[in-house]
Every structure is written in C-alpha cells, then in structure tokens.
Amino acid sequence: MASLDRELTAGPPPTRAGRWGEYTQLSRQIKQAGLLERRRGWYAARIGLNLALVAAGWAAFAVVGDSWWQLVTAAYLAVVFTQLAFVGHDAGHRQISRSRPANDRVGLLHANLLIGISFGWWVPKHNAHHTNPNHEDLDPDISIAALAFTDGQASSRHGLVRLVARYQAFLFFPLLLLEAAHLHLASAKAVLRGSGRANTVEGLLLVAHVAGYLTALVLVLSPAQAVAFVLVHQGLFGLYLGCSFAPNHKGMPTLTDADQVEASLFGSYAQAIRHLHAVGAPLRLAVAE
C-alpha cells in the first residue's frame, strides 16, 4: 500500500509547488504550538471503548436471538460502526501514532475488518479531497453521479440521474441511506482491481468481515429479519456517516483550475470555508490573523 505512505502534509506535485508556501508556514506554526501533538492515551481509551461497544452489540445480537427487536440492535450497531469509522479516519491522517505501520494496522482493523470498507482505497481518495478541496475535477468527494454540485454537473446529467439531481435537496437524506452500500461496493471494486501483498491482506480482511456478518445473520435471524436488519443497520450507518462529512461541501463554493492558479493552497481552503455562516466570522478572523 504505497499510497498509504503519503502524509497529508507531504510535498505536492512539482507543477503546483507554489501553492503550498502559506499552508506549509501555517502548518509549521501550528505544530510548533503543540496543537497537533498526538494523544495516544486518549486514542487508546477511545479504541478500547469502541471495541467494547461493538462486542456488546454483537453479544446483544446473540442474546436477543430470533426477534424483530433486533432492529434496535441494528440501529445501535450503526452508531458504533460510525464511531469505528471515525477512528479509521484519524488513522488515515496519521493522527494516532508516529509510526506509519501502526496507523495502517489500526486503519485496517477498524475499516476493513470491523466495518467492511477498504482502508487502502479510502485514504488516497480522502487525501485527494484535502489536496483539492471542492475542486470540480480533482476532488473525488464532489464527483458523485447521483448529486450535482455545480450547474455544469447538473446539465451534464441525463435520464433518471438528471431527475434526481433536480430534486436532490429533497432526496439528500434518503440518498444517504445508500452511502454505506456505495462504500462497500467501491471497496470491493478497488480490491478486485488491485494487486500485491497489501491488497491481498485488505481483501482477506474484507472477506472475513462479510463472512462473519452474514454468518451471524443466517444463524440467528429468519430471512425476513435478516433483510430488515441489513437495511436498518447499513442505512443508518450511511446516514450517520454521510451527515458527519456532508457539511464539508454543503453551501460552499466550488473551485476550478483557474481559481486555484490565482490562489495559494491556503487561499483555496479559505475560499472553501468562508460561506459557512455559523462559523464564518471566527474563521475569517483566524485567516486575517
């Protein structure tokens, strides 16, 4: 997983090196102030608590047994899965440990094995988002077939997808119910297309997750209950996860190559956040300082 070795603050491509000056200076100042020091004890406690919560959830699943009350268990596990995803996110940003292999192990445990999402696929995608926030062509988080973030994207849609884009303000939350399914499918595609030892490890962990998940459903629930459990669990998981990350894009301007040539990387970030009215004033003050 060579792609996992790239730090969020790693050097940019040579063609855009000039954009990184202000960001690098700000990053250095923040690090010198100790604001990015790793909190190993806090993460150890959080990881331990999350593992206890997921174990308690599956223990409750076994105890409740063949019952429609399992839909409550499904909702509970959706919340816990999202908390596991947050730890995987932080591991992808190398926030947990100074050791890259240690971060990767935490990420693989939480993402691949526990929630069924490819860590090796997600990290480069997320890094691309941070490198080019809200860029029409380079930010993968706004290249979503079912949604349109610009007039140009909306006009390029056809058929049912165009209709969905037209009413996406009303369909946004229902669409988030499909987010977990999208992440699982994209993870499987990435692993099937990949190669090498790291990709094999990722694939085995994903298979272990799916096998354990489906085995539990088959052994405990009736077919109808199993289907309902998956729909509630995965739907609420996607809804919670999507609602956590969607504010990074909603109500913010999109950028093009022309915009980013004129602005530094730090300026691009400032452009991408200045329309958040709830926190706009503090952010503008911070930028001005």
RALINQUI-V147559 format. One record per pair of residues at least 24 apart in sequence whose ideal C-beta (glycine too) atoms are under 10 Angstrom apart, sorted by the first residue. I is the first residue (numbers start at 1). J is the second residue. D is the distance in whole Angstrom. If there is no record, write none. Layout:
i->[I,I]
j->[J,J]
d->[D,D]
//
This chain:
i->[1,1,1,1,1,1,1,1,1,1,1,1,1,1,1,1,2,2,2,2,3,3,3,3,3,3,3,4,4,4,4,4,4,4,4,4,4,4,4,4,4,4,4,5,5,5,5,5,6,6,6,6,6,6,7,7,7,7,8,8,8,8,8,8,8,8,8,9,9,9,9,10,10,12,12,13,16,16,16,16,16,18,18,18,19,19,19,19,19,19,19,19,19,19,20,20,20,20,21,21,21,22,22,22,22,22,22,22,23,23,23,23,23,23,24,24,25,26,26,26,26,26,27,36,38,38,38,38,38,38,39,39,40,40,40,42,43,43,43,43,43,43,43,44,46,46,46,46,46,47,47,47,47,47,47,47,47,49,50,50,50,50,50,50,50,50,51,51,51,51,51,51,52,53,53,53,53,53,54,54,54,54,54,54,54,55,56,57,57,58,58,58,61,61,61,61,61,62,62,62,63,64,64,65,65,65,66,66,66,66,66,67,67,67,67,68,68,68,68,68,68,69,70,70,70,70,70,70,70,70,70,70,71,71,71,71,71,71,72,73,73,73,74,74,74,74,74,74,74,74,74,74,74,75,75,75,75,75,75,76,76,77,77,77,77,77,77,77,78,78,78,78,78,78,78,78,78,78,78,79,79,79,80,80,80,81,81,81,81,81,81,81,81,81,81,81,81,81,82,82,82,82,82,82,82,82,82,82,82,83,83,83,84,84,84,84,84,84,84,84,85,85,85,85,85,85,85,85,85,85,85,85,85,86,86,86,87,87,88,88,88,88,88,88,88,89,89,89,89,89,89,91,91,92,92,92,92,92,92,92,92,93,93,93,93,94,104,104,108,108,108,108,108,109,111,111,111,111,111,111,112,112,112,112,112,112,112,112,112,112,112,113,113,113,113,113,113,113,114,114,114,115,115,115,115,115,115,115,115,116,116,116,116,116,116,116,116,116,116,116,116,116,116,116,117,117,117,117,117,117,117,117,117,118,118,118,118,118,118,118,118,118,118,118,118,118,118,119,119,119,119,119,120,120,120,120,120,120,120,120,120,120,121,121,121,121,121,121,121,121,121,121,121,122,122,122,122,124,125,125,126,129,129,129,130,130,130,131,131,132,132,132,132,132,132,133,133,133,133,133,133,133,133,133,133,133,133,134,134,134,134,134,134,134,134,134,134,134,134,135,135,135,135,135,135,135,135,136,136,136,136,136,137,137,137,137,138,138,138,138,139,139,139,139,139,141,141,141,141,142,142,142,142,142,144,144,144,144,144,145,146,146,146,146,146,147,147,147,147,149,149,149,149,149,150,150,150,151,152,152,153,172,172,172,172,173,173,173,173,174,174,175,175,175,176,176,176,176,176,176,176,176,176,177,177,177,177,177,177,177,177,177,178,178,178,178,178,179,179,179,179,179,179,179,179,179,179,179,180,180,180,180,180,180,180,180,180,180,180,181,181,181,181,181,181,182,182,183,183,183,183,183,184,184,184,184,184,247,247,247,248,248,248,250,250,251,251,251,251,252]
j->[100,104,107,108,119,120,121,123,124,194,196,197,198,199,201,202,120,124,196,198,120,121,123,124,125,127,198,91,92,94,100,101,103,104,107,108,119,120,122,123,124,127,198,94,100,101,104,123,94,100,123,124,127,131,93,94,100,127,92,93,94,95,123,126,127,130,131,36,93,94,130,127,131,131,265,131,131,132,260,261,265,261,264,265,131,132,260,261,263,264,265,266,267,268,131,264,265,266,264,265,266,263,264,265,266,267,269,270,264,265,266,267,268,269,265,266,266,265,266,269,286,287,266,95,90,94,95,96,97,98,95,96,96,97,98,96,87,90,91,95,96,97,106,96,83,86,87,90,96,84,87,90,91,96,106,109,110,83,80,81,83,84,86,87,110,114,80,84,87,109,110,114,80,77,79,80,83,84,80,81,83,84,110,114,115,80,80,81,233,212,213,216,216,217,220,221,229,216,219,220,220,220,221,219,220,221,219,220,221,222,225,220,221,222,225,221,222,224,225,228,229,225,217,220,221,222,225,226,228,229,232,233,225,228,229,231,232,233,232,229,232,233,225,228,229,230,231,232,233,234,235,236,237,232,233,235,236,237,240,233,236,115,229,232,233,234,236,237,180,232,233,234,235,236,237,238,239,240,241,236,237,240,114,115,237,110,114,115,116,117,180,233,234,236,237,238,240,241,115,180,236,237,238,239,240,241,242,243,244,110,115,240,109,110,111,113,114,115,117,237,110,111,114,115,117,122,180,183,237,240,241,244,245,110,241,244,111,114,112,114,115,117,119,122,123,122,123,126,241,244,245,119,123,119,120,122,123,124,125,126,127,123,126,127,130,123,198,201,198,201,202,205,206,205,183,187,202,205,206,209,187,191,201,202,203,204,205,206,207,208,209,202,204,205,206,208,209,212,205,209,212,180,183,184,187,209,213,237,241,180,183,184,187,188,205,206,207,208,209,210,212,213,234,237,180,183,184,186,187,188,206,209,241,183,184,186,187,188,189,190,191,194,199,202,203,205,206,187,198,202,205,206,187,190,191,194,196,198,199,201,202,203,183,186,187,188,189,190,191,193,194,199,202,183,186,187,190,190,186,190,245,245,248,249,248,265,269,265,268,255,257,260,265,268,272,248,249,252,254,255,260,265,268,269,271,272,273,248,249,252,253,254,255,259,268,269,271,272,273,254,255,256,257,259,260,268,272,254,255,256,257,259,254,255,256,257,255,256,257,260,248,249,254,255,272,245,246,248,249,248,249,252,254,255,168,175,179,182,249,182,171,172,175,178,182,171,172,175,249,249,250,252,253,254,253,254,256,254,254,256,254,242,243,246,250,239,242,243,246,235,239,238,239,242,235,236,238,239,240,241,242,243,246,231,232,234,235,236,237,238,239,242,234,235,238,239,242,234,235,237,238,239,240,241,242,243,245,246,230,233,234,235,236,237,238,239,240,241,242,230,231,234,235,237,238,238,242,234,237,238,241,242,209,210,234,237,238,276,278,279,272,273,276,275,276,275,276,277,278,276]
d->[10,7,10,9,8,5,10,8,9,9,8,9,4,8,9,8,10,10,9,8,7,9,7,4,10,8,9,10,8,10,7,10,8,6,8,9,7,6,10,5,8,9,8,10,6,10,9,10,10,10,8,7,6,10,9,6,9,9,9,6,7,9,10,9,6,6,9,10,10,9,10,9,10,7,8,9,9,9,8,9,8,9,8,9,10,10,7,8,8,5,4,8,8,7,10,8,5,9,6,8,8,10,5,7,4,7,10,10,7,4,4,9,9,8,9,9,8,10,6,10,10,10,9,8,10,9,6,7,7,7,9,9,7,7,9,10,8,7,9,8,5,8,8,9,8,9,7,9,10,9,6,10,10,8,7,9,8,9,7,10,5,6,9,6,8,9,10,9,10,9,9,8,10,9,9,5,7,9,5,8,9,7,10,7,9,10,9,9,10,9,10,7,7,9,7,9,9,8,9,7,10,8,10,10,6,8,10,6,6,6,7,9,8,10,8,9,9,9,6,8,9,10,9,8,6,10,6,9,8,6,9,9,8,6,7,9,5,9,9,8,9,8,10,8,5,8,8,4,4,9,9,7,9,6,8,10,6,10,10,9,9,10,9,9,6,10,9,8,8,7,5,8,8,4,4,8,8,6,9,8,8,6,9,9,9,10,8,5,9,10,8,8,9,9,5,10,8,8,8,9,9,6,9,9,4,5,10,9,7,9,10,9,9,5,8,10,5,5,10,10,7,7,9,6,7,9,10,9,8,9,6,9,10,9,9,8,9,9,9,8,7,7,6,8,9,8,9,8,10,9,9,8,9,7,10,7,4,9,10,6,8,9,8,9,9,10,9,10,9,7,7,6,10,8,10,8,9,9,9,10,8,9,8,6,9,9,4,5,10,8,7,10,9,5,8,6,5,9,9,7,10,9,9,9,10,7,10,8,9,9,8,6,7,9,9,6,10,9,4,6,10,7,9,10,8,5,7,8,5,10,8,9,10,9,9,8,4,8,9,5,6,9,9,6,9,9,7,9,10,7,9,10,9,7,8,7,10,6,7,9,5,10,9,7,6,9,8,4,7,9,8,10,8,8,9,8,9,10,9,9,10,9,8,9,10,10,9,8,10,8,10,7,9,8,10,8,9,8,10,8,10,9,6,6,9,5,8,8,6,6,7,5,6,10,8,9,8,5,9,7,5,7,8,8,7,8,9,5,7,6,9,9,10,9,8,7,9,10,8,9,10,8,8,8,9,8,10,7,7,10,6,10,7,10,10,9,10,9,10,10,8,10,6,8,9,9,8,7,9,7,9,9,10,6,10,5,9,10,9,10,9,9,10,8,9,7,8,8,10,9,9,9,10,8,9,10,6,5,9,8,4,7,8,9,10,8,4,8,9,6,6,9,9,8,6,9,9,9,9,8,3,7,9,6,4,9,9,10,10,8,4,7,9,4,4,9,9,7,9,10,10,6,9,10,7,8,10,10,9,8,8,10,9,9,8,10,10,8,9,10,8,9,10,10,9,5,7,8,10,7]
//
